[in-house]
Amino acid sequence: MSTFAFLLGLSLSHAVELCGKEAETITTPETESYSLAILGNTRPADLKSDPLVGRIGPTKGVTSNLLGNIAKNESDCVVFVGDMVKNGSKKEWKRFEKQQLSLIPNQKVQPVIGDYEAIKDPKYLNTESLFPDLGTDIGYNRVGSWSYFDVETEGVKWRLLVLDANKEALTSRWNEQMLWLDEVTKGDFEAMFIFIHLPWYNLAGASPDMNPNGEPEELISYVEGSVDMLKLRGVFFGGGHANQVILPNGPYGTLHVGAGGGGAPAEDLYQWQDGMEHGMGQKVELESKYVSILREQVDRLHGQSSLSPTTLDKAFNTGTYKGFPGLFEGTQVPTQGWWELILQGKKSAIVYHHHFPNGTVEPLYELRYTEKRGWKGYKR
């Protein structure tokens, strides 16, 4: 904890153990994998602002169900990819500790700073009080909200980067983060994954917000350009209140996984968008197997309780929605759940655990990476 934070009396109930401190290497026992549970937007609903931006999907009990399921799964690390709290006040972090961390008492945690964490606390002093080992040491009692740690499994090293794309909150610290990237993109490792809140690509929301102010792209593309080809295996982001899978450059490119369906009010999830409308050259679309699995869930829900013709037309691109970007309505078929990243030797796999309306959580979908095929989706 910084001296400044201590003098302000900002310490909370207890310090939380991180999955990995800056530059730490975690080595798994022989033949064992390392697994990370990833979810974002676990903050409570904001009754004043959420309805204004179309975030009106079901929320009650979702986050607690997901965290309870993660606890049973016994993941080695739980990554919160931003917007864990309604604002960065000491009161909200105490609520987070009581309502969320208490559900995963035996698991290590890795927080990723989102835009809500910066509200009322742009220097992240309250965040650091709960997570005193947060980020890299930048001196002068300041909080560096970016970091990395390595996981070594079966003699193969994976690098995990935690980045902060909130340039407005970071101010001059943004340049320090960019200089730091020069160092951490070097070294001997199989591949890397990035954890960040704001998305470069995003299909969630009434009007999906992609690459806000160009800042996520600036960070991610800098990493891509600093490492060998295909070494940046994937990016997990929390922006957008839905779970999504995007391969903007095909199966051999960097995978972008949206983990924003962690319990805050759900948003619509588009199946594709015209990239030109968002300042991008290519069409942005969900991975095809993921779409087919979500459509199966729409059929399942329709069999249990009739969905409206409009909801069905949107999901299946039929009727008046034929030829337009299909979407899964957040109010009717919310894509809420958590993602599991499994690393073992040179193998990496990602599993989607879906939250059903009755409160159960089950794995529905899996992505596997091979040198021959790149990323490929499968039904679980």
C-alpha positions in Angstrom: 0.0 0.0 0.0 1.3 3.5 -0.8 2.2 5.7 2.1 -0.2 8.3 0.9 -3.1 5.9 0.9 -2.2 4.7 4.4 -2.1 8.3 5.7 -5.5 8.9 4.3 -6.9 5.9 6.2 -8.2 4.2 3.2 -7.4 0.6 4.2 -10.3 -1.8 3.9 -11.1 -5.0 5.8 -8.1 -7.0 4.5 -5.7 -7.1 1.6 -6.6 -9.5 -1.2 -4.0 -11.8 -2.6 -3.4 -11.3 -6.3 -3.0 -14.1 -8.8 0.4 -12.7 -9.7 2.5 -9.8 -8.6 4.4 -7.8 -11.2 7.0 -9.9 -13.0 6.2 -13.0 -10.9 6.4 -16.5 -12.4 3.8 -19.0 -11.3 4.9 -22.6 -11.9 2.2 -25.4 -11.9 2.9 -28.9 -10.6 4.0 -31.3 -13.3 1.2 -32.3 -15.7 -1.3 -29.8 -14.1 -3.0 -27.0 -16.0 -3.5 -23.4 -14.9 -7.0 -22.0 -15.2 -8.4 -18.5 -15.0 -12.0 -17.5 -14.5 -12.8 -14.2 -16.3 -15.8 -12.0 -15.9 -16.6 -8.3 -16.1 -19.3 -5.7 -15.3 -20.1 -7.3 -12.0 -21.0 -3.9 -10.4 -24.6 -3.4 -9.0 -27.2 -1.9 -11.3 -27.2 1.9 -11.6 -30.9 2.8 -11.6 -30.2 6.3 -12.8 -27.9 5.8 -15.8 -28.3 2.2 -16.9 -31.9 2.6 -18.4 -30.7 5.6 -20.3 -28.2 3.6 -22.3 -30.5 0.6 -22.9 -29.0 -1.6 -20.1 -32.3 -3.1 -18.8 -31.7 -6.8 -19.0 -32.1 -9.0 -15.9 -29.5 -8.6 -13.2 -30.8 -9.9 -9.8 -28.6 -12.8 -8.6 -26.6 -13.2 -11.7 -23.2 -12.1 -10.3 -23.6 -14.2 -7.1 -24.6 -17.2 -9.2 -21.6 -16.8 -11.4 -19.1 -16.3 -8.6 -20.6 -19.3 -6.7 -20.1 -21.4 -9.8 -16.5 -20.2 -10.2 -15.8 -21.1 -6.5 -17.1 -24.7 -7.2 -14.9 -24.8 -10.3 -11.8 -24.0 -8.2 -10.1 -21.9 -10.8 -6.6 -20.9 -9.9 -7.2 -17.2 -10.6 -10.3 -15.0 -10.9 -9.9 -12.0 -13.3 -12.4 -9.2 -12.9 -12.1 -7.3 -16.2 -13.3 -3.9 -14.9 -16.4 -2.2 -13.6 -16.5 -4.2 -10.4 -18.0 -1.2 -8.5 -20.4 1.7 -9.3 -17.6 4.1 -8.4 -14.2 4.0 -6.8 -15.3 5.2 -3.4 -14.2 3.4 -0.2 -17.9 2.5 0.4 -18.3 0.8 -3.0 -15.1 -1.2 -2.5 -16.4 -2.4 0.9 -19.6 -3.5 -0.8 -17.5 -5.3 -3.5 -15.6 -7.1 -0.7 -18.8 -8.1 1.1 -21.0 -9.1 -1.9 -18.5 -10.5 -4.4 -15.1 -11.4 -2.9 -16.8 -13.2 0.0 -18.2 -15.7 -2.6 -14.7 -16.7 -3.7 -12.8 -16.8 -0.4 -10.3 -19.4 -1.4 -9.3 -18.0 -4.8 -6.7 -15.5 -5.8 -7.9 -12.4 -7.7 -6.6 -10.2 -10.5 -8.5 -6.8 -10.9 -8.5 -4.9 -14.2 -9.3 -1.2 -13.9 -12.4 -0.1 -15.8 -13.9 3.3 -16.2 -16.2 3.0 -13.1 -13.3 2.4 -10.8 -11.9 5.8 -11.8 -15.0 7.6 -10.8 -14.3 9.5 -7.5 -10.9 7.9 -7.4 -8.9 8.8 -10.5 -5.6 8.0 -8.7 -6.9 4.5 -7.8 -5.9 4.9 -4.1 -9.0 3.1 -2.8 -8.4 0.3 -5.3 -4.8 0.0 -4.1 -6.0 -0.2 -0.5 -7.9 -3.5 -1.2 -5.2 -4.7 -3.6 -1.9 -3.4 -2.2 0.2 -5.3 -4.7 -1.8 -3.9 -7.7 0.2 -3.0 -10.8 3.8 -2.1 -11.4 5.7 0.2 -9.1 6.0 3.7 -10.6 7.1 5.5 -7.5 6.1 8.7 -5.7 3.2 7.0 -4.0 1.3 6.6 -7.3 -0.6 3.6 -8.5 0.4 1.9 -11.7 -2.7 0.0 -12.8 -0.9 -2.2 -15.4 1.2 -5.3 -14.7 2.2 -8.7 -16.0 2.9 -12.1 -14.6 4.0 -15.4 -16.2 2.5 -18.9 -15.9 4.8 -21.9 -16.5 3.1 -25.2 -17.1 4.9 -28.3 -18.3 7.9 -26.2 -18.9 6.1 -23.7 -21.2 5.8 -20.1 -20.2 2.7 -17.9 -20.9 2.8 -14.2 -20.4 -0.4 -12.5 -19.0 -0.7 -8.7 -19.4 -3.1 -6.5 -17.5 -3.5 -3.1 -19.2 -5.4 0.1 -18.5 -7.0 1.9 -21.5 -8.5 4.8 -19.6 -6.1 7.5 -20.9 -8.2 10.3 -19.4 -7.8 9.0 -15.8 -4.2 8.0 -16.3 -3.0 11.4 -17.7 0.8 11.3 -17.7 0.8 7.7 -16.4 -0.3 6.6 -19.9 3.1 7.4 -21.3 4.7 5.4 -18.5 2.5 2.4 -19.4 3.6 2.7 -23.0 7.3 2.7 -22.0 6.7 -0.3 -19.7 5.3 -2.2 -22.7 8.7 -2.0 -24.4 10.2 -4.1 -21.7 7.5 -6.7 -21.0 7.0 -7.6 -24.7 10.5 -9.0 -24.6 11.6 -12.3 -23.3 11.2 -16.0 -23.9 7.5 -17.1 -23.7 5.2 -19.2 -25.8 2.4 -16.6 -26.3 0.5 -14.0 -24.3 -3.0 -12.9 -23.4 -4.1 -9.4 -22.6 -6.7 -8.4 -20.0 -8.2 -5.0 -20.5 -11.5 -3.3 -19.8 -12.3 -1.0 -22.8 -12.7 -3.0 -26.1 -11.1 -2.5 -29.5 -13.9 -4.6 -31.1 -17.3 -4.8 -29.5 -20.8 -5.9 -30.6 -22.8 -5.2 -27.4 -25.1 -2.3 -26.8 -27.9 -0.4 -28.6 -25.1 1.2 -30.7 -21.9 -0.8 -30.0 -19.0 1.4 -28.8 -15.8 0.2 -30.4 -12.3 1.4 -29.7 -13.2 4.5 -27.7 -10.9 7.4 -28.6 -8.6 4.9 -30.3 -7.0 4.0 -26.9 -7.6 0.2 -26.8 -6.2 -0.1 -30.3 -3.2 2.0 -29.4 -2.3 -0.4 -26.6 -3.1 -3.7 -28.3 -1.6 -2.9 -31.7 1.6 -1.7 -29.9 1.8 -5.1 -28.2 1.1 -6.9 -31.5 3.8 -5.0 -33.3 6.3 -5.6 -30.5 6.1 -9.4 -30.3 6.6 -12.2 -32.9 3.8 -12.9 -35.3 0.9 -14.9 -33.7 2.4 -14.5 -30.1 -0.5 -12.4 -29.0 -3.0 -15.2 -28.7 -6.0 -13.4 -27.3 -7.5 -10.3 -25.6 -10.2 -10.5 -22.9 -12.1 -7.3 -22.4 -15.0 -6.2 -20.1 -16.6 -3.3 -22.1 -20.1 -4.1 -23.4 -22.6 -5.8 -21.2 -22.6 -9.2 -23.0 -20.3 -12.2 -23.6 -18.9 -12.3 -27.1 -16.3 -13.9 -29.3 -14.7 -12.0 -32.3 -11.9 -13.1 -34.7 -11.4 -9.8 -36.6 -8.4 -11.2 -38.6 -9.6 -14.8 -38.9 -8.6 -18.0 -37.0 -4.9 -17.2 -37.0 -5.3 -13.7 -35.7 -5.7 -12.3 -32.2 -8.9 -13.6 -30.6 -11.0 -10.9 -28.8 -13.3 -12.3 -26.0 -15.9 -10.0 -24.4 -16.5 -11.0 -20.8 -18.9 -8.2 -19.9 -21.9 -10.3 -19.1 -21.0 -10.6 -15.5 -24.2 -9.4 -13.9 -24.7 -5.7 -14.6 -27.8 -5.0 -16.7 -27.5 -6.9 -20.0 -27.3 -5.2 -23.4 -28.3 -6.4 -26.9 -25.6 -8.4 -28.7 -25.3 -7.9 -32.4 -24.2 -10.8 -34.6 -22.3 -8.4 -36.9 -21.7 -4.8 -37.7 -20.3 -2.9 -40.7 -16.8 -2.1 -39.7 -16.8 1.1 -41.9 -19.4 2.6 -39.6 -16.9 2.2 -36.7 -13.8 3.4 -38.5 -12.6 -0.1 -39.3 -12.0 -1.6 -42.7 -13.5 -5.0 -42.2 -16.9 -6.4 -41.1 -16.9 -7.2 -37.3 -18.8 -10.4 -36.5 -19.3 -13.0 -33.9 -17.6 -16.4 -34.3 -20.0 -18.6 -36.3 -20.2 -21.6 -33.9 -20.9 -19.2 -31.0 -23.8 -17.7 -33.0 -25.3 -21.1 -33.7 -25.0 -22.1 -30.0 -26.8 -18.9 -28.9 -29.5 -19.5 -31.4 -30.0 -22.9 -29.9 -30.6 -21.2 -26.6 -33.2 -18.9 -28.2 -35.0 -22.0 -29.5 -34.8 -23.5 -26.1 -36.2 -20.4 -24.4 -39.0 -20.2 -27.0 -40.0 -23.8 -26.2 -40.3 -23.0 -22.5 -42.1 -19.6 -22.9 -43.0 -18.1 -26.2 -40.7 -15.3 -27.4 -42.1 -12.6 -29.5 -41.8 -12.8 -33.3 -39.6 -9.7 -33.3 -37.2 -11.4 -30.8 -37.0 -14.5 -33.0 -36.6 -12.5 -36.3 -33.7 -10.5 -34.8 -32.0 -13.7 -33.6 -32.4 -15.6 -36.8 -32.2 -12.8 -39.4 -35.7 -13.5 -40.7 -38.8 -11.5 -41.5 -38.3 -7.8 -41.4 -34.7 -8.3 -40.1 -33.5 -10.4 -43.0 -30.4 -8.8 -44.5 -29.8 -6.6 -41.4 -27.4 -7.3 -38.5 -29.1 -9.9 -36.4 -29.0 -9.5 -32.6 -29.8 -11.3 -29.3 -32.0 -9.1 -27.2 -30.5 -8.4 -23.8 -34.0 -8.3 -22.2 -35.0 -11.7 -23.6 -31.9 -13.7 -24.2 -29.1 -12.1 -22.2 -25.6 -13.5 -22.8 -24.4 -13.6 -19.2 -21.8 -15.9 -17.9 -18.1 -16.3 -17.3 -15.1 -17.5 -19.4 -12.4 -20.0 -18.4 -8.9 -19.8 -19.9 -7.0 -23.1 -19.5 -3.3 -23.2 -20.1 -1.4 -26.5 -20.2 1.9 -27.0 -21.9 1.6 -25.4 -25.3 -2.2 -25.9 -25.4 -4.7 -23.2 -24.7 -8.5 -23.5 -24.5 -11.3 -21.2 -23.6 -14.7 -22.3 -22.2 -17.8 -20.3 -22.0 -20.0 -21.0 -18.9 -23.5 -19.7 -19.6 -26.0 -18.4 -17.1 -29.5 -19.7 -17.6 -32.7 -18.0 -16.6 -33.3 -20.5 -13.8 -29.9 -19.5 -12.2 -27.9 -22.5 -13.2 -24.5 -22.1 -14.9 -23.3 -24.6 -17.5 -20.5 -24.8 -20.1 -21.9 -24.4 -23.6 -19.0 -23.6 -25.9 -15.3 -24.0 -26.2 -12.5 -22.5 -28.3 -9.3 -24.4 -28.9 -6.1 -23.2 -30.5 -3.8 -25.3 -32.6 -0.9 -24.3 -34.9 -2.7 -26.1 -37.8 -6.1 -24.6 -37.5 -5.7 -21.5 -35.3 -8.7 -20.8 -33.2 -11.8 -23.0 -33.7 -15.1 -23.0 -31.8 -16.9 -26.2 -30.6 -20.1 -27.0 -28.9 -19.6 -28.4 -25.4 
